[in-house]
């Protein structure tokens, strides 16, 4: 099968880009021939898979508009307009370039990794392996308006509110009609696409991201049973990730007598001032914040904790949750977190977003810690092995792609 691929791929960047690097390697190992199209200055997958004989790279660079965007990026309004034009011209050039290569030697399909197809190559199926439904961050901005105003100021909150409404408008949404098939990480995302965007269920398939199970694996050291319960929150500090809920639930648990130690790892996202949530936490002696940590250090970080907490809203698939499970940690996930599809027996899926519910889950985890054994670690690990193995996910993805090309 010959595939044209574009999208977000990196071994060093975030979880989605890292998972896509694993998928590329897996598809190549499944016998697929891949030609990757992208702007090398933006996404260059060659460090991850460039050594494979069935991999080819085509640099697609809209140089003029890209340079203009860089020059006016800090100028209000002009920077926004230039950014939109840069994206539009780049995607247009991308589709035209793939079309040109297809005419000389046809592709079986076009695969967009980490985003929705931005155009169509005539006569070829277009597949989007998306990060999730559109508008998840926009909806969280609108629902957390008062909190954003308190932390970042009213003017900033209104700017983000206007941008959120724009993102949810027809103009701001990605063009879903270019996708013949959509792959997402969970049933949560599938239901949102059907309910909010009217995408036919027959066009949607669910497939979790792969995890490098050799890198993420349990520690050889036996789990500690003594207090405190060491809780890890890992991710960007943005409204949708619900750091507010994590801190409120932890504060309620501490007030109820639970001995907790909290670690927050992640930088401030797109709203300056949102990190004020951390400064206002009433138990500062029980909290540590690391704004940045190299991805290579994440397994060691997880080994130093007892539970990972991800109370995110509308989470398509949290790779850090799967990575924690691979390391043998139990996890607590939010009510609308797609990782609920892939939980082990010792994990907790919150039923709502009340701080009291999260506090109760932390209390339960603290009580379990005293009796936690290596078999509990193995249960989490087995869950990860059964759901997230690179070879298994790659084989399933290759099978899906082949099925899309059949008459």
N, C-alpha and C positions, 0 to 999 in steps of 0.2 A: 504494500500500500504506500503510495506516494502522497505526502502531506505537506501543504504550505502552512507554516505556523508563524504567529506573531503574538506579542503580549509581553508580560512581565516575568522575567527570569533572572535569578541571581542566587549564588550560593552564600552571599554575605548579607543580603537585605532581609526584609521581613519574612514572615512565615509563608505568605502566599507565593512570593517570588522563589523562596527556597523549595517549596513543595513543587512548583512548576519545573524547577531544575531537575528534581528527582523524576518527575513525569516524563520530561524529555528523554532522559537517559533510559527510563523504563521502556518507552515506546521504541527507541532505537534498538534496545535489546530484544524487543518483540518482533524485530524484522522490518520495522517501518523505515522508509527513507524520508528524511525531513529536510526541507529547505526553510530556514528561518529568516524572516524579513523584519528588520527594525533599524532604527537610527542607532548606530553603534555608540554614539555619545550618550545615549539614553538607556538602552538595553543592549547588552552584548553577552549572549549566552556561550560564547566560545570558551571562556575559562571553565565552564561546567561540562560541556559536551563536545568541544571542538576537536577532540582527538578521535572521535568516532568516524569510521570510514563512510557511514551512511548519512552524515550530517553536512549540510552546506549552509553558508551564511551570505545574505545579500544586504548590504548597507543601503538604507533608504533615508536620505537626508534632504529635507526641505531647507536648504542652507539659508536662503535669504530671509524667510519669515522667522526661522529659528533664531538667527542673529538679532533681528529686530526685537523679538520678544525679550531676549536677554538684556538689550540696551534699555528698554523702557519698563522692565519688570517692577521697579519700585515707584513708578509714576501712577498715582491714582487714576482710575478709569482707563487710561491709556494702557496700563499694564494688563488689566483684565481683558480689554478688547484684543490686544496683541496675543495674549495667551489663547483666547478662543480661536483667533485666526490661525495661529500656529498649529493648534490641534486639528482644525478643519483641513488645512492644506496638507498637513502630514498624513492624515488618514486617507485623503484623496490620492496622494502620491503613492501611499502604501498599496491601496487597492489596484491602482493602475499598474504598478510594478509587478504585483502578483499575477495580474491578468496577462501581462506581456510574457512572463515566464511560462504561464499556463499554455499559451498559444504555441510556444515552441516545444514544450514537453508537458503534456497535461497532468494536473494533480487530481487525486481522487477526492480530496476535500480540503477545505481551509479551516484551520483550528485557531481560535482566538483564546489565548490563555490569560485569565485574570481580568478580562473585560468582555463587553458585548461587541459583536461584529459591527464595524462602522461603515460597511459597504459590502457589495456583493460582486463576486467574480461569476460572470455568466456561465451557466451550465455546471456549476460546482456546488455541492452541498456546503453550507456554512455552519460551523459548530462553535458555540460559545461556552467555554468552561469558565463561568463567571465567579466572582468573589461573593456573590449573593444578589438579592434583589436590588434594584435601584432605590435610592432615596432613604436608606437606613439612617445615615448620619443626619440628613435633612429633617426627618421626622423626629429624631432625638433633639435636635436644636429647637424645634418648635415646642416640643413637650417640656423642655427644661429651660424655657425662656427666663423665668423669674430667677432661677439659680444662676444663669449666665449673667444676667443684669447685676446681681449682687456681687459676683466675683470679678467680672470684667468691665462692668460699667454699663449704663443704659444705652449709650450710643453704640457701643460694640454689640450689645445684645440685639439692637434693632438692625444693625448691618447684617448680622448673621441670620436674623429672622427673614430679612428680605432675600438673602441668598438661599436660605432653606426653601422658601416659597418658589423661588426661581427653579431650583433643582427639582422640585416636585411638579413643576408645570410641564406642559407638552414640549416646550422648547428646551427645557433643562434635562429632560430624560434621555437616556441613550436610545437609539433607534432599534427597538426590539424586533422590528419586522425584517431586519437583515439576517436574523438567526433562524435557520431551519430547525436546529436542535439546540437546546440549552441544557447544560449540566451544572448542577449546584451541589453543595456539600451536604444538604440535609432536607428532611421533610418540612422543616420550618420555612426554609427558603422556597421550596416548591409551593407550599400553601400561600405564601405571600405573593408570588408571581401569578398564581391563579386568581386569588381574591382581589388584589390591588391593581393588577395590570392586565387581567383578562387573557393571560397566556394559556393556551390549551394544554391540559395535563399530558396529552400524548406527545407534546414537544419537549417535555421536561424529564430528565433522568437525574437521580441522586447518586453521588459518588463522593466519599470522603477524600481528603487529601492524604497522600502518603507521608509517612514519618520515617526518618532514618533510624531504624531500630538498633543499629550498631552504635550510633552516637548517643542516642537516648536509651539508657538501660538502667536497671536498679543498681544502687551502690552495693559494694561488697560488705559494707558496715551494717550491722543489724540496726533496725529502727529503734530510736530512743523511746522509752516509755515515760520518762519523767516530764513534769511540766517545765515550761509552758508549751502550749500548742503553737507551733511555728507556722504562720499563715502567709502564703505568698500570693500577691496580686501582680500580674505581669501583662503589660500592654500599654498602648498610648493613652495619655490622659485626655480623653475626649468625653463628651456627654454620654454617648451610646454605650461606653464601656462601664458606666455606672460605678465609678469610684466613690461617688456620694453614698450609694447603697452599701458598698463594702465597709466604708468607715462608720456609717451609722449603725449597721448591724454589729460590727466589732465593738463599738462603744457600748451598745446595749448589752452585749455578752459580758464585757469586762465589768460593767456596772452590776451585773447579776452574779459576779464572782468567778467568772471563767478566767483562767490565767492564759493570756494570749500575748504573742509577740508578732508584730506585723512587719512585713517587708513589701514595699511598693517598688517595682522596677519598671521604669518607662518614662519617656520624655513627654513634655507638654505638646499636645497636638496643635490644632489650628486656632485655638482660643487662648490668647495670652491672658494670664490671670487665673485660669481654671485650676491651677495648682494650689490656689488658696484653700481648697478643700483640705489639703494636707496640713497647712499651717493652723487651721482652726480645729483640728482633731484634739479632743480634751486630754488625751493620754499620750503626750509626746514621748515620754520615756519608754513607751512600748512600741514605737514606730520608727522605722528607718526607710528613707527614700533614696534610691539610686536612679538618677535620671537616664543614665546610659550604661548598658552592659553589652560587651561583644557577644555575638551569638554563640561563639565557641565556649563561652563560660556558662551558658544556660544549664547544661546538665549538672554541673557542680552546684549551681545555685539551687536547683530542685532537690538535690540530695541533702541539702542543708535545711529542708522544710518538711512539714508533716502533711500539709494539705495545700492544694492550689484552689483559689476562689476566683471564679469568673462569672459575675452576675450580669453580664452584658444583655442589653436589649437587642432583639433581632440579630443574633449572632448566626451567621451562615454556618461556619465551622471554625472553631477556635483551635488552631494548631497547638497552642501552648497547653491546652487541656489534654490533647492526645499525647503530647510530649511528656506531660506529667504522668499520665497513665503508663507510658512506656518506661518511665523511671520508677514505677511502683507506687506512686502517690495516689491517694484518693482525691477526688475533686468535688467541688460544689459549683453547679452551674445555674444560671438564671432561668426564669420561667419561659422565656422565648429564645433560649440558646439551643441552636441546632445540634450541639453535641449530646443532647439528651437521647439521640438515636443510638449512641455508642457508649453507654455507661456500663461500668462494672458493678458488681453487687454492693461494694462498699462506697459507691459514689452517691451524691445527693442532688436531686433535681428540684429546685425551688418551685413552689406552686404559684407564687406571686412575688411582687417586688417590695413587700413590706420589710422594713428593717428587723421587725420582730421575727419574721420567718428566717432571715439569714442568721440572726442571733441564735435561734433554736438549732439551726444546722451546725453552727460552730460549737454549741454546747454538746451536741451529739457527737461530733468529731472528737472533742476533748475527752468525752467519756470513753469513746472507743479506743483512744490512743493507749490507755492503760492496758488494754488487752490485745493490742495489735501484734500480729505474728508475721513470720515470713510467708505464711500461706496467703495472708491478705495482700502482701506485696506481689506475690505471684499471680493473684487474681487480677490485679490491675494490669500487670504486665501481659497476661494472657489475653485480656480484653484488647490491648493495643496490638498484639500480634495477630489476632483474628480479624481486626478491622483495618489496620493501617500499613501493612507490609507493602513495601514498594513493588515487589514482584507481583503480588496479588492485585493491587490497584492498577498497575500498568497493564496487566493482562485483561482486566475488566474494561479498562478504558479502550484498549485496542479492539476488544470484541465489540464494544458499543460503536466505535468509529467504523468498523467494517460493516456492521449492520446498517449504518446510515447510508452506505454507498450501494446497497443492494436495491434492485428495481422494486 
